[in-house]
């Protein structure tokens, strides 16, 4: 009888090879269908997840507070979202959230309204749409109204819509009088005849607006996989900042937006505020801590730097990942 050992060895080798080639699964969450959160879309269409041996399913959950709850419940391992929900969780001492990269460190939302609303004071008594209370648009609206001398708790009524497209639809239908929007939805609104009542980019409000966040427990167990993801994001960032035609193709697919004038206006206005090297800065996190400290003294004991882990961005800088063609 012929030995079956060679067949066994061949089968074992094939099994090992198959396992070696199997992509590492990393579950992601994003909280807004906007340009600043488009890098995972770009990575998917450019084949970057496959290149870096990743299976990256991504779930849409609007507002960072809801993303925070989902990640605490184990429904996601890494998120691209606003930072307020995770910072509040850290202040309460109930989580190990950590920020590992940033796409946008200032808010670029604006408040747009009906043609008759031309000045901030015209918003008194009006309904202002935001995606979710506690989300980036809501935070922006509060800060912007305060800067313009209004009391956001008394002068306006905030209406939750669920997402940016839904906010625009609510504005168009007349359910709300004004809305906090960012690119490209703000440009779509102006194309429909709505006015900038408060133009947010000029305010340069520091805020962890679009950040990569995970948990220390995930890094402890899956640091190499998180590194693979961040390498894919570095390449996606290069595409975002250097290949607008590819970006427009992705936005057309994801947002069903193909109007060249709207895409140009949105891209040209937003790209200047985005971090090409995913740079982490303390100021945006400290701004949120300072705001939380007004009602929760525990925030004064938290340092912005303690919530940041720059190991992946530092590694990408060292390897030249942001500069490769």
Secondary structure, 3 states (H helix, E strand, C coil): CCCCHHHHHHHHHHHHHHHHHCCEECCEEECCCCHHHCHHHHHHHCCHHHHCCEECCEEECCCHHHHHHHHHCCCCCEEEECCHHHHHHHHCCCCCEEEEEEEEEECCCEEEECCCCCCHHHHCCEEEEECCCCCHHHHHHHHHHHHCCCCCCCCEEEEECCCHHHHHHHHHHCCCCEEEECCCHHHHHHHCCCEEEECHHHHCCEEEEEEEEEEHHHHHHHHHHHHHHHHHHHHHHHHHHHCHHHHHHHHHHHHCCCCHHHHHHHHHHHHHHECCCCCCCHHHHHHHHHHHHCCCHHHHHCCHHHHECCHHHHHHHHHCCCCCC
